[in-house]
Amino acid sequence: MPTDILLRLQSVSKTFPGVKALEDIDFELNEGEVHCLCGENGAGKSTLIKILSGAHLPDQGGEIYFEGEKVKLTPHYAMELGIQTIYQEHIVFPHLSIVENIFSGMEIHKHGLVQKKEMIKKTSEVLTYLDSNLDPESLVGDLSSGEQKLVEIAKGLIFQRKVIILDEPTASFSASEIEHLLGLIRTIKSKGIGVIYISHHLDEVFKIADRITVIRDGQKVNTYNCEDINEQILIKAMVGRDASTFYKRETVAIGDVIYEAKNITGNGAKNVSLQLHQGEILGISGMVGSGRSELMNVLFGAVKVDSGQIFINGKEVNLKNPADAIRKKMCFITEDRQHTGLFLAHSIARNTIVANLVNSKKTIMLPKQDVAIGEKFMKILKTKAKDANVKVVNLSGGNQQKVVLAKWFNTEGEIYIFDEPTRGIDVGAKQEIYQVMVNLLKQNKGIIMVSSDMPEIIAMSDRIVVMKEGEIQAVLQKEEITEENILTESIGGAKI
């Protein structure tokens, strides 16, 4: 094996219960190379990074080589070898200084004493090398996103990392911070460090990549030399999916506008306007970090709107909180059902009745009535459990999602927001959820659906709003809805 290959993966796969996240991935990273990983949401990029950082072990049969030696990575061993992963979320201690963040757990000692001056000196030297005038004793919590990312890179240089992995590093960065980061990457590349860079911003990719590997549906599509491809070729490689993977749903007649947002700004959303009709599924698409879920929280009143107007059935409303939204017949099936959608330690019955307490005048608990309501919706949704007294924590993912739906059906809502409605549930349960959604449309209800699952959002949506950086990039009508168009608008490239 050539000595300039730092890291090599051979036939690496990763299976989670019911899901093949990666399959037979081959990948190489050379010294002094920037190797970019590209793929849609859910393609398998993050799983691959977690394998390289030691957070996940690959399935049997896959092999990882570091500097020619076969290795079995753990988080500690990966760091020991010189592999540092810098995630999209900042892994920093905001109340500590830059130098304290860099040396946390790895302080320099001499005769049992911490050598603070030496640590400050090393930090100052590396910051100067990175063309930064930050004070080593500045609090990290006072720094911008770009400066916090710089601190994480500085840590890699001080401890002489050989591989630095950056996972969607420019989320929430300003244009100047992005350019500075790309400059830092060129600097560390010049030191012989290998860089793996994950981003859906193709303009960044083409500025710094030596090679680009595309992953689609957990499989490697190809590895390209950057100079051999352009944006259109790359997008086609990212999307080329077999048509058989797309679902088919029954169409429903579209009615009047039931919900309208005008010029909504707040929680990262910027001047967003959209309409939802009766009988319609309005899809919301965009890459991770595009502001989709943040917008949903504003539309539901969970986060204060800075400016703009919301109309329900043609009348302007002021949604101060989720309780106001529920009273206006709105329902929100959140992205994280276990933390924000359910009380896991409670029964199906208690979870089913909780949202409608906003509309109820009951002042005392009626357990028998609650159980009867729970079992009514268990029957409607075909929820698999002995009875409504079963604790939700003991249900499968698909049945937990049905309890979330039961909670909202019990409010007799008319406007539904579904944020990642089938995440983490099996194919059979997905089809049942889709049928439930279509049945809602038949009752003249409307659905706003956020989804990272491309076949899902294409098959289920009547129109699709594509978002990028908190703004609407495009609204695709039914005849315009293709995977290429969605992805092209999501990353801001030229239309195909």
VEXDREN-2710 file (C-alpha; in Angstrom, 1 decimal):
% VEXDREN-2710
k/r/px/py/pz
1/MET/0.0/0.0/0.0
2/PRO/1.5/3.4/-0.9
3/THR/2.7/5.3/2.1
4/ASP/0.8/8.5/1.2
5/ILE/-2.6/6.7/2.0
6/LEU/-3.5/7.8/5.5
7/LEU/-6.8/6.1/5.8
8/ARG/-8.5/3.3/3.9
9/LEU/-11.9/1.6/4.2
10/GLN/-12.5/-1.7/2.5
11/SER/-15.9/-3.2/2.1
12/VAL/-17.3/-1.4/5.2
13/SER/-21.0/-1.9/6.0
14/LYS/-23.1/-0.9/8.9
15/THR/-26.5/-2.4/9.8
16/PHE/-28.9/-1.0/12.4
17/PRO/-32.1/-2.9/13.3
18/GLY/-34.1/-3.1/10.1
19/VAL/-31.9/-0.7/8.2
20/LYS/-28.8/-1.2/6.1
21/ALA/-27.1/2.2/6.6
22/LEU/-23.9/1.5/4.7
23/GLU/-23.1/-1.3/2.2
24/ASP/-19.6/-2.3/1.0
25/ILE/-18.0/1.1/1.1
26/ASP/-14.5/1.5/-0.2
27/PHE/-12.8/4.9/0.6
28/GLU/-9.3/6.3/0.7
29/LEU/-7.8/9.5/2.1
30/ASN/-4.3/10.6/1.2
31/GLU/-1.9/12.8/3.1
32/GLY/-2.4/16.5/2.2
33/GLU/-5.7/15.8/0.5
34/VAL/-9.2/17.3/0.9
35/HIS/-11.6/14.5/0.1
36/CYS/-15.2/15.6/0.1
37/LEU/-18.2/13.4/0.9
38/CYS/-21.4/14.3/-0.9
39/GLY/-24.9/12.8/-0.8
40/GLU/-28.5/13.6/0.0
41/ASN/-29.9/13.7/3.5
42/GLY/-29.9/10.1/4.8
43/ALA/-27.4/8.9/2.2
44/GLY/-25.1/7.5/5.0
45/LYS/-22.5/10.2/5.3
46/SER/-23.0/10.7/9.0
47/THR/-22.9/6.9/9.7
48/LEU/-19.6/6.7/7.8
49/ILE/-18.1/9.6/9.8
50/LYS/-19.2/7.9/13.1
51/ILE/-17.3/4.7/12.0
52/LEU/-14.2/6.8/11.2
53/SER/-14.4/8.5/14.6
54/GLY/-14.9/5.2/16.4
55/ALA/-18.4/5.9/17.6
56/HIS/-19.8/3.0/15.5
57/LEU/-18.1/-0.3/14.8
58/PRO/-18.6/-1.6/11.2
59/ASP/-20.3/-4.9/10.5
60/GLN/-18.1/-8.0/10.3
61/GLY/-16.1/-8.3/7.1
62/GLY/-15.3/-4.6/6.7
63/GLU/-11.8/-3.5/7.3
64/ILE/-10.2/-0.1/8.2
65/TYR/-6.5/0.6/7.7
66/PHE/-4.6/3.6/9.1
67/GLU/-1.1/4.3/7.7
68/GLY/-1.1/0.7/6.3
69/GLU/-2.0/-1.0/9.5
70/LYS/-5.4/-2.7/10.1
71/VAL/-7.2/-1.0/13.0
72/LYS/-10.3/-1.4/15.1
73/LEU/-11.4/2.1/16.0
74/THR/-12.9/3.4/19.2
75/PRO/-13.3/7.1/20.0
76/HIS/-10.2/7.1/22.3
77/TYR/-8.1/5.0/19.8
78/ALA/-9.1/7.2/16.9
79/MET/-7.9/10.3/18.8
80/GLU/-4.7/8.5/19.8
81/LEU/-4.0/7.7/16.2
82/GLY/-4.6/11.3/15.2
83/ILE/-8.1/11.3/13.8
84/GLN/-10.2/14.3/14.9
85/THR/-13.8/14.7/14.1
86/ILE/-15.3/18.2/14.1
87/TYR/-19.1/18.0/14.1
88/GLN/-21.7/20.4/12.9
89/GLU/-22.7/21.1/16.5
90/HIS/-19.9/22.8/18.4
91/ILE/-18.3/20.5/21.0
92/VAL/-17.0/23.2/23.2
93/PHE/-17.3/24.4/26.8
94/PRO/-18.7/27.9/26.5
95/HIS/-17.8/29.1/30.0
96/LEU/-14.1/28.1/29.6
97/SER/-11.4/30.0/27.7
98/ILE/-9.9/29.0/24.4
99/VAL/-6.8/27.5/26.0
100/GLU/-8.9/25.6/28.5
101/ASN/-11.1/24.2/25.7
102/ILE/-8.1/23.1/23.7
103/PHE/-6.3/21.4/26.6
104/SER/-9.3/20.1/28.5
105/GLY/-8.4/16.6/29.8
106/MET/-5.0/16.9/28.2
107/GLU/-3.3/19.6/30.3
108/ILE/0.4/19.9/30.3
109/HIS/1.9/19.0/33.7
110/LYS/5.3/19.4/35.2
111/HIS/6.2/18.1/38.7
112/GLY/2.5/17.7/39.3
113/LEU/1.6/21.3/38.4
114/VAL/-0.4/22.5/35.4
115/GLN/1.8/24.5/33.1
116/LYS/-0.7/27.3/32.1
117/LYS/1.9/29.6/30.6
118/GLU/3.1/26.9/28.3
119/MET/-0.4/26.0/27.2
120/ILE/-1.2/29.7/26.5
121/LYS/2.1/29.9/24.5
122/LYS/1.2/26.9/22.4
123/THR/-2.3/28.1/21.8
124/SER/-1.1/31.6/20.8
125/GLU/1.4/30.1/18.4
126/VAL/-1.2/27.9/16.6
127/LEU/-3.7/30.8/16.5
128/THR/-1.1/33.0/14.9
129/TYR/-0.4/30.2/12.4
130/LEU/-4.1/30.1/11.5
131/ASP/-4.0/33.9/11.0
132/SER/-6.2/34.6/14.0
133/ASN/-5.8/37.4/16.5
134/LEU/-8.0/35.8/19.1
135/ASP/-6.8/36.0/22.7
136/PRO/-6.1/32.5/24.1
137/GLU/-7.9/33.5/27.3
138/SER/-11.1/34.7/25.7
139/LEU/-14.3/32.8/26.7
140/VAL/-15.4/30.5/23.9
141/GLY/-19.0/31.3/24.6
142/ASP/-18.3/34.9/23.4
143/LEU/-17.0/33.8/20.0
144/SER/-18.9/33.5/16.7
145/SER/-19.6/30.2/15.1
146/GLY/-16.7/30.5/12.8
147/GLU/-14.3/31.4/15.6
148/GLN/-15.5/28.4/17.7
149/LYS/-14.8/26.1/14.7
150/LEU/-11.4/27.7/14.4
151/VAL/-10.7/26.7/18.1
152/GLU/-11.6/23.1/17.3
153/ILE/-9.2/23.1/14.3
154/ALA/-6.5/24.7/16.4
155/LYS/-6.8/21.8/18.9
156/GLY/-6.2/19.4/16.0
157/LEU/-3.0/21.2/15.1
158/ILE/-1.7/21.5/18.6
159/PHE/-2.1/17.7/19.2
160/GLN/-0.7/17.0/15.7
161/ARG/-3.7/15.2/14.2
162/LYS/-3.1/13.5/10.9
163/VAL/-6.8/13.3/9.8
164/ILE/-9.4/16.0/10.4
165/ILE/-13.0/15.3/9.6
166/LEU/-15.4/18.3/9.2
167/ASP/-19.1/17.4/9.2
168/GLU/-21.2/20.2/7.7
169/PRO/-18.9/22.8/9.3
170/THR/-20.4/26.0/7.8
171/ALA/-24.0/25.7/9.1
172/SER/-25.0/29.1/10.4
173/PHE/-21.7/30.7/9.1
174/SER/-21.6/34.1/7.5
175/ALA/-20.0/34.4/4.0
176/SER/-16.8/35.8/5.4
177/GLU/-16.6/33.0/8.0
178/ILE/-17.0/30.4/5.3
179/GLU/-14.2/31.9/3.2
180/HIS/-12.0/32.0/6.3
181/LEU/-12.7/28.4/7.1
182/LEU/-11.9/27.3/3.6
183/GLY/-8.6/29.2/3.9
184/LEU/-7.9/27.3/7.1
185/ILE/-8.5/24.0/5.4
186/ARG/-6.1/24.9/2.7
187/THR/-3.5/25.8/5.4
188/ILE/-3.9/22.5/7.3
189/LYS/-3.8/20.6/4.0
190/SER/-0.4/22.1/3.3
191/LYS/0.9/20.5/6.5
192/GLY/0.2/17.1/5.1
193/ILE/-3.0/16.6/7.1
194/GLY/-5.7/14.7/5.4
195/VAL/-9.1/16.4/5.5
196/ILE/-12.5/14.7/5.0
197/TYR/-15.1/17.4/4.3
198/ILE/-18.8/16.8/4.4
199/SER/-21.1/19.5/2.9
200/HIS/-24.2/19.9/0.8
201/HIS/-22.9/23.4/-0.3
202/LEU/-21.4/22.4/-3.7
203/ASP/-19.8/25.8/-4.2
204/GLU/-17.6/25.0/-1.1
205/VAL/-16.9/21.5/-2.3
206/PHE/-15.6/22.7/-5.7
207/LYS/-13.4/25.4/-4.1
208/ILE/-11.4/23.0/-1.8
209/ALA/-11.9/19.3/-3.0
210/ASP/-9.1/17.3/-4.5
211/ARG/-11.5/14.3/-4.8
212/ILE/-15.2/13.8/-4.3
213/THR/-16.9/10.6/-3.2
214/VAL/-20.7/10.4/-3.7
215/ILE/-22.8/8.1/-1.4
216/ARG/-26.4/7.3/-2.3
217/ASP/-28.7/5.1/-0.2
218/GLY/-25.8/3.8/1.8
219/GLN/-23.7/2.8/-1.2
220/LYS/-20.7/4.4/-2.8
221/VAL/-21.6/5.7/-6.3
222/ASN/-18.2/6.8/-7.4
223/THR/-15.1/8.8/-6.5
224/TYR/-14.2/11.6/-8.9
225/ASN/-11.2/13.9/-9.3
226/CYS/-12.6/17.4/-8.7
227/GLU/-11.4/18.7/-12.0
228/ASP/-13.1/15.9/-13.9
229/ILE/-16.7/16.8/-13.0
230/ASN/-19.1/19.8/-12.7
231/GLU/-22.1/20.6/-10.5
232/GLN/-24.7/19.0/-12.8
233/ILE/-22.7/15.7/-13.0
234/LEU/-22.4/15.6/-9.2
235/ILE/-26.1/16.3/-8.6
236/LYS/-27.1/13.5/-11.1
237/ALA/-24.7/11.1/-9.2
238/MET/-26.3/12.1/-5.9
239/VAL/-29.9/11.5/-7.0
240/GLY/-29.9/8.7/-9.7
241/ARG/-32.5/6.6/-7.9
242/ASP/-34.5/3.7/-9.3
243/ALA/-38.1/4.8/-9.8
244/SER/-39.3/1.6/-8.0
245/THR/-38.3/3.2/-4.7
246/PHE/-40.9/5.9/-5.0
247/TYR/-44.4/5.4/-3.4
248/LYS/-47.7/6.0/-5.1
249/ARG/-50.6/7.7/-3.2
250/GLU/-54.2/8.3/-4.0
251/THR/-55.0/11.8/-5.2
252/VAL/-57.6/13.9/-3.4
253/ALA/-59.4/17.0/-4.7
254/ILE/-57.8/20.3/-3.5
255/GLY/-60.1/22.8/-1.8
256/ASP/-59.9/26.3/-0.3
257/VAL/-56.9/27.8/1.5
258/ILE/-57.0/26.7/5.1
259/TYR/-53.8/28.2/6.4
260/GLU/-51.6/31.0/5.2
261/ALA/-48.4/32.5/6.4
262/LYS/-47.3/36.0/5.0
263/ASN/-43.8/37.3/5.3
264/ILE/-43.0/35.3/8.4
265/THR/-39.6/36.1/10.0
266/GLY/-38.3/34.6/13.2
267/ASN/-36.3/31.6/14.6
268/GLY/-34.1/31.7/11.5
269/ALA/-37.0/32.0/9.0
270/LYS/-36.7/34.9/6.7
271/ASN/-39.7/36.5/5.0
272/VAL/-41.5/33.2/4.4
273/SER/-44.9/33.1/2.7
274/LEU/-46.9/30.0/2.0
275/GLN/-50.4/28.7/1.6
276/LEU/-52.0/25.3/2.5
277/HIS/-55.2/24.1/1.0
278/GLN/-57.8/21.6/2.2
279/GLY/-57.0/18.2/0.8
280/GLU/-53.4/19.1/0.1
281/ILE/-50.0/17.9/1.3
282/LEU/-47.6/20.8/1.1
283/GLY/-44.1/19.3/1.3
284/ILE/-41.2/21.3/2.9
285/SER/-37.8/20.2/1.6
286/GLY/-34.2/21.3/2.0
287/MET/-30.9/20.1/3.3
288/VAL/-30.0/19.7/7.0
289/GLY/-29.7/23.2/8.4
290/SER/-32.1/24.8/5.9
291/GLY/-34.5/26.0/8.7
292/ARG/-37.4/23.6/8.0
293/SER/-38.1/22.5/11.5
294/GLU/-37.4/26.0/12.9
295/LEU/-40.1/27.3/10.6
296/MET/-42.6/24.7/11.7
297/ASN/-42.1/25.8/15.3
298/VAL/-42.9/29.4/14.3
299/LEU/-46.0/28.4/12.3
300/PHE/-47.3/26.4/15.3
301/GLY/-46.7/29.2/17.8
302/ALA/-44.0/27.3/19.7
303/VAL/-41.5/30.1/18.9
304/LYS/-42.4/33.8/18.8
305/VAL/-42.6/35.3/15.3
306/ASP/-40.6/38.5/14.8
307/SER/-42.8/39.8/12.0
308/GLY/-45.4/38.6/9.5
309/GLN/-49.0/37.4/9.6
310/ILE/-50.8/34.1/10.0
311/PHE/-54.3/33.4/8.7
312/ILE/-56.5/30.4/9.4
313/ASN/-59.6/30.0/7.2
314/GLY/-59.1/33.6/6.0
315/LYS/-58.9/35.2/9.4
316/GLU/-55.8/36.6/10.9
317/VAL/-54.7/34.9/14.2
318/ASN/-52.2/35.6/16.8
319/LEU/-50.6/32.4/18.0
320/LYS/-48.8/33.2/21.2
321/ASN/-48.1/29.6/22.1
322/PRO/-49.0/26.0/21.1
323/ALA/-52.2/26.1/23.2
324/ASP/-53.5/28.9/20.9
325/ALA/-52.6/26.8/17.9
326/ILE/-54.4/23.8/19.3
327/ARG/-57.5/25.9/19.9
328/LYS/-57.4/27.0/16.3
329/LYS/-57.5/23.3/15.2
330/MET/-53.7/23.0/14.5
331/CYS/-51.7/19.8/15.2
332/PHE/-48.0/19.3/15.2
333/ILE/-46.4/15.8/14.9
334/THR/-42.9/16.8/15.8
335/GLU/-39.6/15.4/14.4
336/ASP/-38.5/13.8/17.7
337/ARG/-41.5/11.8/18.9
338/GLN/-39.8/10.4/22.0
339/HIS/-38.7/13.7/23.4
340/THR/-41.3/16.2/22.2
341/GLY/-44.2/14.1/21.0
342/LEU/-44.8/11.6/23.8
343/PHE/-44.5/11.0/27.6
344/LEU/-42.8/7.6/27.3
345/ALA/-43.4/6.6/30.9
346/HIS/-47.1/7.1/30.7
347/SER/-49.8/5.0/29.1
348/ILE/-51.3/5.1/25.7
349/ALA/-54.5/6.5/27.2
350/ARG/-52.7/9.4/29.0
351/ASN/-50.7/10.3/25.9
352/THR/-53.9/10.3/23.8
353/ILE/-55.8/12.7/25.9
354/VAL/-53.1/15.2/26.8
355/ALA/-53.2/17.6/23.9
356/ASN/-56.9/18.0/24.1
357/LEU/-56.8/19.2/27.7
358/VAL/-56.4/22.6/26.2
359/ASN/-59.9/22.4/24.8
360/SER/-61.4/20.5/27.8
361/LYS/-63.2/21.9/30.8
362/LYS/-62.5/18.8/32.9
363/THR/-61.2/19.6/36.4
364/ILE/-60.8/16.0/37.6
365/MET/-59.2/13.0/36.0
366/LEU/-61.5/10.3/34.6
367/PRO/-59.2/7.3/34.0
368/LYS/-61.9/5.0/32.6
369/GLN/-63.0/7.7/30.1
370/ASP/-59.3/8.2/29.2
371/VAL/-58.8/4.5/28.5
372/ALA/-62.0/4.4/26.4
373/ILE/-60.7/7.3/24.3
374/GLY/-57.3/5.7/24.0
375/GLU/-58.7/2.4/22.8
376/LYS/-61.1/4.1/20.4
377/PHE/-58.0/5.5/18.5
378/MET/-56.1/2.3/18.9
379/LYS/-58.8/0.6/16.9
380/ILE/-59.0/3.4/14.3
381/LEU/-55.2/3.4/13.8
382/LYS/-54.7/-0.3/14.3
383/THR/-52.2/0.3/17.2
384/LYS/-50.7/-3.0/18.4
385/ALA/-50.8/-3.2/22.1
386/LYS/-52.8/-5.2/24.7
387/ASP/-54.9/-2.2/25.8
388/ALA/-54.6/1.6/26.4
389/ASN/-53.0/1.1/29.8
390/VAL/-49.8/-0.1/28.1
391/LYS/-46.9/2.3/28.6
392/VAL/-45.8/4.0/25.4
393/VAL/-42.1/3.2/26.1
394/ASN/-42.9/-0.5/25.4
395/LEU/-44.2/0.1/21.9
396/SER/-42.4/-0.1/18.6
397/GLY/-41.5/3.0/16.7
398/GLY/-44.4/2.7/14.3
399/ASN/-46.9/2.2/17.1
400/GLN/-45.4/5.1/19.1
401/GLN/-46.1/7.3/16.0
402/LYS/-49.7/6.1/16.0
403/VAL/-50.1/7.2/19.6
404/VAL/-48.8/10.6/18.5
405/LEU/-51.4/10.7/15.8
406/ALA/-54.1/9.6/18.2
407/LYS/-53.2/12.5/20.5
408/TRP/-53.8/14.9/17.7
409/PHE/-56.9/13.2/16.2
410/ASN/-58.5/13.5/19.7
411/THR/-58.3/17.3/19.3
412/GLU/-60.3/17.2/16.1
413/GLY/-57.7/19.2/14.3
414/GLU/-57.9/20.4/10.8
415/ILE/-54.4/21.7/10.0
416/TYR/-51.6/19.1/10.5
417/ILE/-47.8/19.7/10.5
418/PHE/-45.9/16.5/10.1
419/ASP/-42.2/16.8/10.7
420/GLU/-40.3/13.7/9.5
421/PRO/-43.5/11.6/9.9
422/THR/-41.9/8.2/9.2
423/ARG/-38.4/8.6/10.6
424/GLY/-37.2/5.4/12.4
425/ILE/-40.1/3.2/11.5
426/ASP/-40.3/0.2/9.3
427/VAL/-41.7/0.0/5.8
428/GLY/-45.0/-1.6/6.8
429/ALA/-45.7/1.0/9.4
430/LYS/-44.7/3.7/6.9
431/GLN/-47.4/2.6/4.5
432/GLU/-50.0/2.7/7.3
433/ILE/-49.0/6.3/8.2
434/TYR/-49.3/7.3/4.6
435/GLN/-52.8/5.9/4.4
436/VAL/-53.7/7.8/7.6
437/MET/-52.5/11.0/6.0
438/VAL/-54.5/10.4/2.8
439/ASN/-57.6/9.7/5.0
440/LEU/-57.1/13.1/6.6
441/LEU/-57.1/14.8/3.2
442/LYS/-60.4/13.1/2.3
443/GLN/-61.8/14.8/5.4
444/ASN/-60.9/18.2/3.9
445/LYS/-58.0/18.6/6.3
446/GLY/-54.6/20.0/5.1
447/ILE/-51.1/18.7/5.8
448/ILE/-47.7/20.5/5.9
449/MET/-45.0/17.8/5.7
450/VAL/-41.3/18.2/6.4
451/SER/-39.3/15.2/5.2
452/SER/-35.7/14.3/4.4
453/ASP/-36.9/11.1/2.8
454/MET/-36.8/12.0/-1.0
455/PRO/-39.1/9.2/-2.2
456/GLU/-41.5/10.1/0.6
457/ILE/-41.7/13.8/-0.1
458/ILE/-41.9/13.4/-3.9
459/ALA/-44.7/10.8/-3.7
460/MET/-46.8/12.3/-1.0
461/SER/-46.6/16.1/-1.8
462/ASP/-49.0/18.0/-4.1
463/ARG/-46.6/21.0/-4.0
464/ILE/-43.1/21.3/-2.5
465/VAL/-41.5/24.4/-0.9
466/VAL/-37.8/24.1/-1.1
467/MET/-35.8/26.0/1.7
468/LYS/-32.2/27.1/2.0
469/GLU/-30.8/29.1/4.9
470/GLY/-34.2/30.0/6.3
471/GLU/-35.5/31.3/3.0
472/ILE/-37.8/29.8/0.3
473/GLN/-35.7/29.0/-2.7
474/ALA/-38.6/27.7/-4.9
475/VAL/-42.1/26.4/-4.9
476/LEU/-42.4/23.3/-7.1
477/GLN/-45.8/22.4/-8.6
478/LYS/-46.7/18.8/-9.1
479/GLU/-45.4/18.6/-12.6
480/GLU/-42.1/20.1/-11.5
481/ILE/-41.5/17.8/-8.6
482/THR/-38.4/15.7/-9.5
483/GLU/-35.5/14.6/-7.3
484/GLU/-33.1/16.7/-9.5
485/ASN/-35.1/19.8/-9.2
486/ILE/-35.5/19.5/-5.4
487/LEU/-31.8/18.9/-4.9
488/THR/-30.7/21.6/-7.3
489/GLU/-32.9/24.2/-5.5
490/SER/-31.8/22.9/-2.1
491/ILE/-28.1/23.5/-2.8
492/GLY/-28.7/26.6/-4.9
493/GLY/-27.2/25.3/-8.1
494/ALA/-28.3/25.7/-11.7
495/LYS/-31.6/24.0/-12.7
496/ILE/-31.3/20.7/-14.5
END
